[in-house]
């Protein structure tokens, strides 16, 4: 029996997130105040009482989800993961949980990542769309046939749910083609840009320098990384995978499948929301043989 801990990404934020932690735990309060100082603004105030619009700001959203997840993990006694993984942004939370990154270093990288992604979004208008009810291979085939625009698979969330990413014109063409191919739905998402696509290359280059200059330690358990869903413990390889994450798809379906194949019988999601719990249940349908917390 192995216990897997998983950490959510952008989109899990909500007003009030982390407030109870701050009020009820002195260690958590100290970590939130440390984060306010590192970021140069009181992100805790926005997390606890900010509007939905304020929480949607890129410079707020990514650090907020990271902080909620990591502080919840660090202030819960006796958590000892056998393996960890995070969805997109959540990979940074997972790296802290397994000891590969220090809290302060990870927060600085997350803030840098948010700023770099925002700049990349402003360079070229782009978007994403959720495709429901179509086999992954069919989605790959359809988007692969759109050759005059950038459109790529971005998030393999669970069987029958794949998010695509690309130029606005490309996503519009892909949605029409996917519906014609039998997709139940192809919905353009309200996001700032084409995350996990070649359009994030400027952000990848900017983040690369920051990641390469940050010290990573050997983790105390394997982290299953987004780029290929494989487990890693070598700091140099973890760094390389983290750099490539911005322009590569998030292989969450394959990650959970690999964790189960490697002995995971219990999954615990740490952070705001419960999106990953739902995805794990869909990926690993044999729920009787896996305890989903």
NORNORVEN-V965826 format. One record per residue. N is the residue number from 1. RES is the residue in three letters. PHI is phi in radians with two decimals (NA if undefined). PSI is psi in radians with two decimals (none if undefined). Layout:
N:RES:PHI:PSI, N:RES:PHI:PSI
This chain:
1:UNK:NA:2.18, 2:UNK:-2.16:2.51, 3:UNK:-1.86:2.03, 4:UNK:-1.74:2.36, 5:UNK:-1.94:2.30, 6:UNK:-2.20:2.62, 7:UNK:-2.28:2.25, 8:UNK:-1.31:2.90, 9:UNK:-1.96:-2.86, 10:UNK:-1.02:2.44, 11:UNK:1.95:-0.26, 12:UNK:-1.55:-0.05, 13:UNK:-1.19:2.66, 14:UNK:-2.74:2.66, 15:UNK:-1.16:2.27, 16:UNK:1.80:-0.09, 17:UNK:-1.09:2.27, 18:UNK:1.44:-0.11, 19:UNK:-1.11:-0.76, 20:UNK:-1.11:-0.68, 21:UNK:-1.04:-0.81, 22:UNK:-1.08:-0.74, 23:UNK:-1.38:-0.43, 24:UNK:-1.90:-0.11, 25:UNK:-2.42:2.08, 26:UNK:-1.14:-0.64, 27:UNK:-1.12:-0.73, 28:UNK:-1.10:-0.76, 29:UNK:-1.02:-0.77, 30:UNK:-1.12:-0.69, 31:UNK:-1.18:-0.70, 32:UNK:-1.09:-0.74, 33:UNK:-1.17:-0.63, 34:UNK:-1.08:-0.72, 35:UNK:-1.12:-0.73, 36:UNK:-1.00:-0.73, 37:UNK:-1.21:-0.76, 38:UNK:-1.10:-0.75, 39:UNK:-1.39:-0.40, 40:UNK:1.47:0.19, 41:UNK:-2.69:2.79, 42:UNK:-1.47:1.42, 43:UNK:-1.12:-0.49, 44:UNK:-1.08:-0.67, 45:UNK:-1.12:-0.69, 46:UNK:-1.21:-0.71, 47:UNK:-1.09:-0.73, 48:UNK:-1.40:-0.56, 49:UNK:-2.51:0.19, 50:UNK:-1.29:2.82, 51:UNK:-1.36:2.92, 52:UNK:-1.04:-0.69, 53:UNK:-1.14:-0.72, 54:UNK:-1.11:-0.70, 55:UNK:-1.21:-0.36, 56:UNK:-1.40:-0.22, 57:UNK:-1.06:2.28, 58:UNK:-0.97:-0.70, 59:UNK:-1.18:-0.29, 60:UNK:-1.72:-0.82, 61:UNK:-0.99:-0.92, 62:UNK:-1.16:-0.86, 63:UNK:-1.08:-0.59, 64:UNK:-1.13:-0.83, 65:UNK:-1.13:-0.74, 66:UNK:-1.02:-0.86, 67:UNK:-1.10:-0.78, 68:UNK:-1.02:-0.81, 69:UNK:-1.14:-0.89, 70:UNK:-1.22:-0.73, 71:UNK:-1.18:-0.65, 72:UNK:-1.06:-0.71, 73:UNK:-1.20:-0.85, 74:UNK:-1.17:-0.43, 75:UNK:-1.77:0.15, 76:UNK:-1.79:2.06, 77:UNK:-1.14:2.58, 78:UNK:1.09:0.54, 79:UNK:-1.50:2.09, 80:UNK:-2.28:1.54, 81:UNK:-1.15:2.54, 82:UNK:-1.57:-0.37, 83:UNK:-2.84:2.69, 84:UNK:-2.40:2.77, 85:UNK:-2.79:2.71, 86:UNK:-2.42:2.58, 87:UNK:-1.54:1.91, 88:UNK:1.03:-1.97, 89:UNK:-0.89:-0.62, 90:UNK:-1.05:-0.30, 91:UNK:-1.12:-0.55, 92:UNK:-1.18:-0.69, 93:UNK:-1.09:-0.76, 94:UNK:-1.09:-0.62, 95:UNK:-1.17:-0.57, 96:UNK:-1.25:-0.73, 97:UNK:-1.08:-0.57, 98:UNK:-1.66:0.04, 99:UNK:1.51:0.13, 100:UNK:-1.36:-0.48, 101:UNK:-2.26:2.50, 102:UNK:-1.35:2.65, 103:UNK:-0.90:-0.90, 104:UNK:-1.12:-0.75, 105:UNK:-1.12:-0.75, 106:UNK:-1.12:-0.73, 107:UNK:-1.09:-0.72, 108:UNK:-1.10:-0.70, 109:UNK:-1.16:-0.70, 110:UNK:-1.10:-0.75, 111:UNK:-1.11:-0.71, 112:UNK:-1.12:-0.73, 113:UNK:-1.07:-0.79, 114:UNK:-1.06:-0.79, 115:UNK:-1.16:-0.72, 116:UNK:-1.16:-0.70, 117:UNK:-1.16:-0.68, 118:UNK:-1.08:-0.74, 119:UNK:-1.12:-0.71, 120:UNK:-1.13:-0.65, 121:UNK:-1.12:-0.62, 122:UNK:-1.31:-0.40, 123:UNK:-1.19:-0.66, 124:UNK:-2.57:2.12, 125:UNK:-1.01:2.31, 126:UNK:-2.77:3.01, 127:UNK:-2.78:-3.01, 128:UNK:-2.43:2.85, 129:UNK:-2.55:2.52, 130:UNK:-1.65:2.26, 131:UNK:-1.93:2.13, 132:UNK:-2.05:2.45, 133:UNK:1.40:0.42, 134:UNK:-2.35:2.46, 135:UNK:-1.05:2.47, 136:UNK:-0.94:-0.76, 137:UNK:-1.09:-0.63, 138:UNK:-1.21:-0.71, 139:UNK:-1.07:-0.78, 140:UNK:-1.04:-0.73, 141:UNK:-1.11:-0.80, 142:UNK:-1.13:-0.85, 143:UNK:-1.22:-0.49, 144:UNK:-1.16:-0.38, 145:UNK:-1.48:-0.10, 146:UNK:-1.62:1.73, 147:UNK:-1.77:-0.20, 148:UNK:-1.71:-0.01, 149:UNK:-2.43:2.81, 150:UNK:-1.49:2.04, 151:UNK:-2.53:2.20, 152:UNK:-2.48:2.72, 153:UNK:-1.12:2.38, 154:UNK:-2.06:-0.78, 155:UNK:-2.30:1.95, 156:UNK:-1.52:1.51, 157:UNK:-1.36:-0.79, 158:UNK:-2.95:2.89, 159:UNK:-0.98:2.22, 160:UNK:1.50:0.10, 161:UNK:-2.48:1.80, 162:UNK:-2.26:2.28, 163:UNK:-1.71:2.31, 164:UNK:-1.88:2.80, 165:UNK:-2.49:2.50, 166:UNK:2.93:-2.88, 167:UNK:-1.15:2.76, 168:UNK:-1.07:-0.80, 169:UNK:-1.11:-0.69, 170:UNK:-1.13:-0.74, 171:UNK:-1.16:-0.68, 172:UNK:-1.08:-0.80, 173:UNK:-1.10:-0.74, 174:UNK:-1.14:-0.71, 175:UNK:-1.07:-0.75, 176:UNK:-1.12:-0.77, 177:UNK:-1.18:-0.63, 178:UNK:-1.23:-0.67, 179:UNK:-1.10:-0.72, 180:UNK:-1.14:-0.47, 181:UNK:-1.47:-0.08, 182:UNK:1.99:0.10, 183:UNK:-1.11:2.40, 184:UNK:-1.13:-0.72, 185:UNK:-2.61:2.62, 186:UNK:-2.43:1.73, 187:UNK:-1.92:2.16, 188:UNK:-1.21:2.31, 189:UNK:-1.63:2.66, 190:UNK:-1.51:1.35, 191:UNK:-2.20:2.89, 192:UNK:-1.36:-0.33, 193:UNK:-3.10:-2.99, 194:UNK:-1.58:1.34, 195:UNK:-1.17:2.63, 196:UNK:0.98:0.81, 197:UNK:-2.49:2.96, 198:UNK:-1.02:-0.36, 199:UNK:-1.21:-0.19, 200:UNK:-1.62:0.17, 201:UNK:-1.01:-0.73, 202:UNK:-1.05:-0.65, 203:UNK:-1.20:-0.68, 204:UNK:-1.06:-0.77, 205:UNK:-1.13:-0.68, 206:UNK:-1.20:-0.73, 207:UNK:-1.26:-0.51, 208:UNK:-0.96:-0.80, 209:UNK:-1.07:-0.73, 210:UNK:-1.18:-0.73, 211:UNK:-1.16:-0.75, 212:UNK:-1.14:-0.47, 213:UNK:-1.62:0.05, 214:UNK:-1.75:2.43, 215:UNK:-1.42:2.21, 216:UNK:-1.94:2.47, 217:UNK:-1.79:2.87, 218:UNK:-1.19:2.14, 219:UNK:-1.19:2.76, 220:UNK:-1.51:-0.03, 221:UNK:-2.73:2.92, 222:UNK:-1.23:2.48, 223:UNK:-1.92:2.24, 224:UNK:-1.56:2.00, 225:UNK:-1.68:2.65, 226:UNK:-1.03:-0.64, 227:UNK:-1.13:-0.59, 228:UNK:-2.44:0.06, 229:UNK:1.18:0.28, 230:UNK:-1.72:2.72, 231:UNK:-1.43:2.46, 232:UNK:-2.39:2.57, 233:UNK:-2.32:-0.13, 234:UNK:-1.48:2.06, 235:UNK:-0.96:-0.69, 236:UNK:-1.13:-0.73, 237:UNK:-1.23:-0.65, 238:UNK:-1.06:-0.76, 239:UNK:-1.04:-0.84, 240:UNK:-1.06:-0.76, 241:UNK:-1.12:-0.66, 242:UNK:-1.18:-0.65, 243:UNK:-1.11:-0.76, 244:UNK:-1.33:-0.20, 245:UNK:-1.04:-0.63, 246:UNK:-1.13:-0.52, 247:UNK:-1.90:0.01, 248:UNK:-1.89:2.73, 249:UNK:-1.23:2.66, 250:UNK:-1.50:1.95, 251:UNK:-1.64:1.21, 252:UNK:-1.27:-0.71, 253:UNK:-0.98:-0.86, 254:UNK:-1.18:-0.58, 255:UNK:-1.06:-0.89, 256:UNK:-1.12:-0.73, 257:UNK:-1.02:-0.74, 258:UNK:-1.21:-0.64, 259:UNK:-1.13:-0.73, 260:UNK:-1.13:-0.76, 261:UNK:-1.07:-0.51, 262:UNK:-1.59:0.18, 263:UNK:1.92:0.04, 264:UNK:-1.16:2.16, 265:UNK:-2.05:-0.11, 266:UNK:-2.49:2.30, 267:UNK:-2.08:2.26, 268:UNK:-2.12:2.17, 269:UNK:-1.61:2.27, 270:UNK:-2.07:2.07, 271:UNK:2.39:-3.02, 272:UNK:-1.23:2.48, 273:UNK:1.37:-3.04, 274:UNK:-2.50:0.52, 275:UNK:-1.08:-0.78, 276:UNK:-1.18:-0.58, 277:UNK:-0.99:-0.78, 278:UNK:-1.12:-0.71, 279:UNK:-1.16:-0.71, 280:UNK:-1.06:-0.74, 281:UNK:-1.09:-0.68, 282:UNK:-1.24:-0.65, 283:UNK:-1.24:-0.78, 284:UNK:-1.88:1.42, 285:UNK:-1.16:-0.41, 286:UNK:-1.32:1.13, 287:UNK:-1.08:-0.39, 288:UNK:-1.17:-0.40, 289:UNK:-1.78:0.07, 290:UNK:-2.41:2.20, 291:UNK:-1.44:2.08, 292:UNK:-1.82:1.97, 293:UNK:-1.48:none
